[in-house]
């Protein structure tokens, strides 16, 4: 099972990405498709995710309010709004810490079908108590800290919470952690970026030989990896640079390599953050117990699996049963 493509293989560009975390995610969502976080999952898994969202939105009453946390470009809202029953409407809001550049928001926001709130923390939702009938998130709410985010979701939710989260013991976390390790190996052990700089600044038999040995090692490792996409992409970047060098000034080639290295390190940091944020099954069970104390019932925690039976994520669903209930503490 391939991991969701929640970031791309670092590419070639003369401009390095911005360093602030929120800005980096905004820059990423400015260029990524709306379904970037599920695009490389097996078709059966993608369909299971889609069915989950469609069923939740189809059950909404007319005039219901929906909040999608860590919305990205609004993939959940776009899928869900198409499932709302004829004659009914919903007030849709997507919230994210990132804030994509103007004109780069998802279609569901640009069309006016949903409201976008950028630069917002899931652990401090800018919404009133009991204001939402459905609170959703797809592979994102855990980045704010599951306990803090669940506390806030419970505060604003008067109906149902439905989250799809990464699984600490799942394929996605394993493969993304592997990508982070691959980047450290390529940059720090092989000296991939430094060797590229040396090759283009002083082309010689020696620098060409060094580069050939590094690419040979990378090809050999790609053959052994469960998911070789990142290493293969870096090899492709090196070959592309050789083509560009024939008609591109050396300073620009150098900036491209620097930007590529920056993106690689940023990607590794995001993959590390994903692995740290992914909750264990026990952590989800604990959040379920906390939700019960806040007046939620109908609790269900279920794995999202592929045809091989390997876990791709976990659903957690709960429904408010009575009044305000007891407030959760962080």
C-alpha positions as CSV (number, residue, x, y, z in Angstrom):
1,X,0.0,0.0,0.0
2,X,1.5,3.3,-1.0
3,X,1.3,6.2,1.5
4,X,-1.0,9.2,0.8
5,X,0.8,11.8,-1.2
6,X,0.6,14.5,1.4
7,X,3.6,16.1,0.0
8,X,5.4,15.8,-3.3
9,X,8.9,14.5,-4.1
10,X,11.0,17.7,-3.8
11,X,11.3,19.2,-7.2
12,X,13.4,21.7,-9.1
13,X,12.8,25.4,-8.7
14,X,15.0,28.4,-8.3
15,X,13.0,29.6,-5.3
16,X,13.3,28.0,-1.9
17,X,10.1,27.5,0.1
18,X,9.3,29.8,3.0
19,X,10.4,28.5,6.4
20,X,7.4,29.1,8.7
21,X,5.4,25.9,9.2
22,X,2.0,27.4,8.5
23,X,3.3,29.2,5.4
24,X,5.0,26.1,4.1
25,X,1.7,24.2,4.3
26,X,0.0,27.1,2.7
27,X,2.5,27.0,-0.1
28,X,2.0,23.3,-0.4
29,X,-1.8,23.4,-0.6
30,X,-1.4,26.3,-3.1
31,X,0.1,23.8,-5.6
32,X,-1.4,20.4,-4.5
33,X,-4.6,18.9,-5.7
34,X,-7.6,18.7,-3.3
35,X,-7.2,14.9,-3.0
36,X,-3.5,15.0,-2.4
37,X,-3.7,13.1,0.9
38,X,-5.6,10.1,-0.5
39,X,-4.6,10.1,-4.2
40,X,-2.1,7.3,-3.9
41,X,-4.2,5.0,-1.7
42,X,-5.6,1.9,-3.3
43,X,-8.9,2.5,-5.1
44,X,-10.9,0.4,-2.6
45,X,-9.5,2.4,0.3
46,X,-10.3,5.7,-1.4
47,X,-13.8,4.5,-2.0
48,X,-14.3,3.4,1.6
49,X,-13.2,6.9,2.7
50,X,-15.6,8.6,0.2
51,X,-18.5,6.4,1.4
52,X,-17.8,7.3,5.0
53,X,-18.1,11.0,4.2
54,X,-21.1,10.7,1.9
55,X,-23.1,8.8,4.5
56,X,-22.3,11.3,7.1
57,X,-23.4,14.3,4.9
58,X,-26.5,12.4,3.6
59,X,-27.8,12.2,7.2
60,X,-27.7,15.9,7.7
61,X,-30.9,17.9,8.4
62,X,-31.7,21.0,6.4
63,X,-29.7,24.0,7.5
64,X,-27.1,21.9,9.4
65,X,-23.7,23.4,10.2
66,X,-20.6,21.4,9.3
67,X,-17.0,22.1,10.3
68,X,-14.1,20.3,8.6
69,X,-10.8,20.6,10.6
70,X,-7.4,20.6,8.8
71,X,-9.4,21.0,5.6
72,X,-6.6,21.5,3.1
73,X,-8.4,22.3,-0.1
74,X,-11.7,21.0,1.2
75,X,-11.7,17.5,-0.1
76,X,-14.1,16.3,2.6
77,X,-16.5,19.1,2.1
78,X,-16.4,18.7,-1.7
79,X,-17.2,15.0,-1.4
80,X,-19.8,15.5,1.3
81,X,-21.8,18.4,-0.2
82,X,-22.6,16.3,-3.3
83,X,-24.2,13.7,-0.9
84,X,-26.6,16.1,0.8
85,X,-30.1,15.1,0.0
86,X,-32.1,17.2,-2.6
87,X,-34.0,20.0,-1.0
88,X,-31.6,20.3,1.9
89,X,-28.7,22.7,2.4
90,X,-25.9,22.9,4.8
91,X,-23.6,25.7,6.1
92,X,-20.1,24.4,5.4
93,X,-16.9,25.7,6.9
94,X,-13.3,24.5,6.4
95,X,-10.6,25.4,8.8
96,X,-6.8,25.0,8.5
97,X,-3.6,26.3,10.0
98,X,-2.4,26.9,6.5
99,X,-3.6,29.8,4.4
100,X,-3.0,29.1,0.6
101,X,-2.3,32.1,-1.6
102,X,-5.3,34.0,-3.0
103,X,-6.9,32.1,-5.9
104,X,-5.4,28.8,-4.8
105,X,-8.1,27.6,-2.4
106,X,-10.1,24.5,-3.2
107,X,-13.0,24.7,-5.6
108,X,-15.5,24.2,-2.9
109,X,-14.3,27.5,-1.3
110,X,-13.7,29.4,-4.5
111,X,-17.3,28.6,-5.6
112,X,-18.7,29.9,-2.4
113,X,-20.2,26.6,-1.4
114,X,-18.1,26.6,1.8
115,X,-16.4,29.2,4.0
116,X,-12.7,29.0,4.6
117,X,-10.9,30.0,7.8
118,X,-7.2,30.0,7.5
119,X,-4.4,30.4,10.1
120,X,-6.6,28.8,12.7
121,X,-5.5,26.3,15.4
122,X,-7.6,23.1,15.8
123,X,-6.8,23.3,19.5
124,X,-8.4,26.7,19.7
125,X,-11.4,26.8,17.4
126,X,-12.7,30.3,16.7
127,X,-16.3,29.1,16.9
128,X,-19.0,29.2,19.6
129,X,-20.0,26.3,21.9
130,X,-22.5,23.8,20.4
131,X,-22.5,25.6,17.0
132,X,-21.8,22.6,14.7
133,X,-24.0,19.6,13.8
134,X,-21.1,17.7,12.2
135,X,-17.4,18.1,12.9
136,X,-15.1,16.2,10.5
137,X,-11.4,15.8,9.7
138,X,-9.4,13.7,7.3
139,X,-5.8,12.9,8.2
140,X,-5.3,16.3,9.9
141,X,-6.9,16.9,13.3
142,X,-4.2,14.9,15.1
143,X,-1.5,17.4,14.1
144,X,-2.8,19.8,16.7
145,X,-2.6,17.1,19.4
146,X,-5.5,14.7,19.5
147,X,-6.5,15.4,23.0
148,X,-6.6,19.2,22.6
149,X,-8.3,19.0,19.2
150,X,-10.9,16.5,20.4
151,X,-11.6,18.7,23.4
152,X,-12.3,21.6,21.1
153,X,-14.3,19.5,18.7
154,X,-16.5,18.3,21.6
155,X,-17.0,21.9,22.7
156,X,-18.3,23.2,19.4
157,X,-20.2,20.0,18.4
158,X,-23.9,19.6,19.1
159,X,-24.3,16.6,16.8
160,X,-21.7,14.2,15.5
161,X,-17.9,14.0,15.4
162,X,-16.3,11.9,12.6
163,X,-12.6,11.9,12.3
164,X,-10.3,9.8,10.0
165,X,-6.8,9.8,11.6
166,X,-3.5,8.3,10.8
167,X,-2.7,5.1,12.6
168,X,0.6,4.8,14.5
169,X,0.8,1.1,13.5
170,X,-0.3,1.7,9.9
171,X,1.3,1.6,6.5
172,X,1.1,5.3,6.0
173,X,3.2,6.1,9.1
174,X,5.7,3.3,8.3
175,X,6.3,4.5,4.7
176,X,6.4,8.2,5.6
177,X,8.9,7.5,8.4
178,X,10.9,5.6,5.8
179,X,10.9,8.6,3.5
180,X,12.3,10.8,6.2
181,X,15.1,8.3,6.8
182,X,15.8,8.1,3.1
183,X,16.2,11.9,3.0
184,X,18.6,11.9,5.9
185,X,20.6,9.1,4.2
186,X,20.7,10.8,0.8
187,X,21.6,14.2,2.1
188,X,23.8,13.5,5.1
189,X,25.4,10.1,4.4
190,X,25.7,10.2,0.6
191,X,26.0,14.0,0.4
192,X,23.6,14.1,-2.6
193,X,23.0,17.8,-2.7
194,X,26.7,18.7,-2.0
195,X,27.9,16.3,-4.7
196,X,25.5,17.9,-7.2
197,X,26.8,21.4,-6.4
198,X,30.4,20.2,-6.8
199,X,29.6,18.4,-10.1
200,X,28.1,21.5,-11.8
201,X,30.6,24.0,-10.3
202,X,33.7,22.0,-11.3
203,X,32.9,19.3,-13.9
204,X,35.7,16.8,-14.0
205,X,36.3,13.1,-14.1
206,X,36.5,13.1,-10.3
207,X,33.2,14.9,-9.6
208,X,31.5,12.9,-12.4
209,X,32.7,9.7,-10.8
210,X,31.5,10.8,-7.4
211,X,28.1,11.6,-8.7
212,X,27.9,8.3,-10.6
213,X,28.7,6.4,-7.4
214,X,26.0,8.2,-5.5
215,X,23.3,7.6,-8.2
216,X,24.3,4.0,-8.3
217,X,23.8,3.7,-4.5
218,X,20.5,5.4,-4.8
219,X,19.3,3.1,-7.5
220,X,20.3,0.1,-5.5
221,X,18.4,1.3,-2.5
222,X,15.3,2.2,-4.5
223,X,15.2,-1.4,-5.6
224,X,15.0,-2.5,-1.9
225,X,12.5,0.0,-0.7
226,X,8.8,-0.7,-0.2
227,X,8.0,2.7,-1.7
228,X,10.9,4.0,-3.8
229,X,9.1,7.0,-5.2
230,X,11.1,9.6,-3.3
231,X,14.5,8.2,-4.1
232,X,13.5,7.6,-7.7
233,X,12.3,11.2,-7.9
234,X,15.6,12.6,-6.6
235,X,17.5,10.5,-9.2
236,X,15.2,12.0,-11.8
237,X,16.0,15.5,-10.5
238,X,19.7,14.9,-10.9
239,X,19.3,13.8,-14.5
240,X,17.0,16.8,-15.2
241,X,19.6,19.1,-13.9
242,X,22.2,17.7,-16.3
243,X,19.8,18.5,-19.2
244,X,19.0,22.0,-17.8
245,X,22.7,22.8,-17.3
246,X,23.3,23.0,-21.1
247,X,21.2,26.2,-21.3
248,X,20.8,27.4,-17.7
249,X,23.3,29.7,-15.9
250,X,25.3,28.1,-13.2
251,X,23.9,30.4,-10.4
252,X,20.4,29.3,-11.2
253,X,21.3,25.6,-11.2
254,X,22.9,26.2,-7.8
255,X,19.8,27.9,-6.5
256,X,17.7,25.0,-7.8
257,X,19.8,22.5,-5.9
258,X,19.6,24.6,-2.7
259,X,15.9,24.8,-3.0
260,X,15.6,21.1,-3.6
261,X,17.6,20.4,-0.5
262,X,15.4,22.8,1.5
263,X,12.3,21.0,0.3
264,X,13.8,17.6,1.1
265,X,14.5,18.7,4.7
266,X,11.0,20.3,5.0
267,X,9.4,17.1,3.7
268,X,11.3,15.0,6.2
269,X,10.2,17.3,9.0
270,X,6.6,17.0,7.9
271,X,6.9,13.2,7.7
272,X,8.4,13.2,11.2
273,X,5.5,15.3,12.4
274,X,3.0,12.9,10.9
275,X,4.6,10.0,12.7
276,X,4.7,11.8,16.0
277,X,1.0,12.9,15.6
278,X,-0.4,9.6,14.6
279,X,-2.4,8.1,17.5
280,X,-2.2,4.6,18.7
281,X,-5.3,2.4,19.1
282,X,-5.0,2.9,22.8
283,X,-4.9,6.7,22.5
284,X,-8.1,6.6,20.4
285,X,-9.8,4.5,23.0
286,X,-8.8,7.0,25.7
287,X,-10.3,9.8,23.6
288,X,-13.4,7.8,23.3
289,X,-13.7,7.6,27.0
290,X,-13.1,11.3,27.4
291,X,-15.9,12.0,24.8
292,X,-18.3,9.9,26.8
293,X,-17.7,12.2,29.8
294,X,-18.7,15.2,27.6
295,X,-22.1,13.7,26.8
296,X,-21.2,11.8,23.7
297,X,-22.4,8.3,22.9
298,X,-22.8,6.0,19.9
299,X,-19.0,5.7,20.0
300,X,-17.3,3.7,17.3
301,X,-13.6,3.3,16.5
302,X,-12.9,1.2,13.4
303,X,-9.9,0.6,11.2
304,X,-9.6,1.7,7.6
305,X,-7.9,-1.2,5.8
306,X,-6.8,-2.1,2.3
307,X,-7.4,-5.3,0.4
308,X,-4.3,-6.8,2.1
309,X,-5.8,-6.1,5.5
310,X,-3.1,-3.6,6.4
311,X,-4.3,-0.5,8.3
312,X,-4.4,2.8,6.4
313,X,-6.0,4.8,9.2
314,X,-8.8,4.7,11.8
315,X,-12.2,6.2,12.1
316,X,-13.5,7.6,15.3
317,X,-17.2,8.6,15.5
318,X,-19.3,9.9,18.4
319,X,-22.6,11.6,18.7
320,X,-23.7,14.1,21.4
321,X,-26.5,12.6,23.4
322,X,-27.5,15.2,26.0
323,X,-27.2,18.9,26.4
324,X,-23.9,20.5,27.0
325,X,-22.7,17.6,29.1
326,X,-19.4,17.8,31.0
327,X,-16.7,19.9,29.5
328,X,-13.5,18.2,28.7
329,X,-10.2,19.5,30.0
330,X,-7.1,19.7,27.9
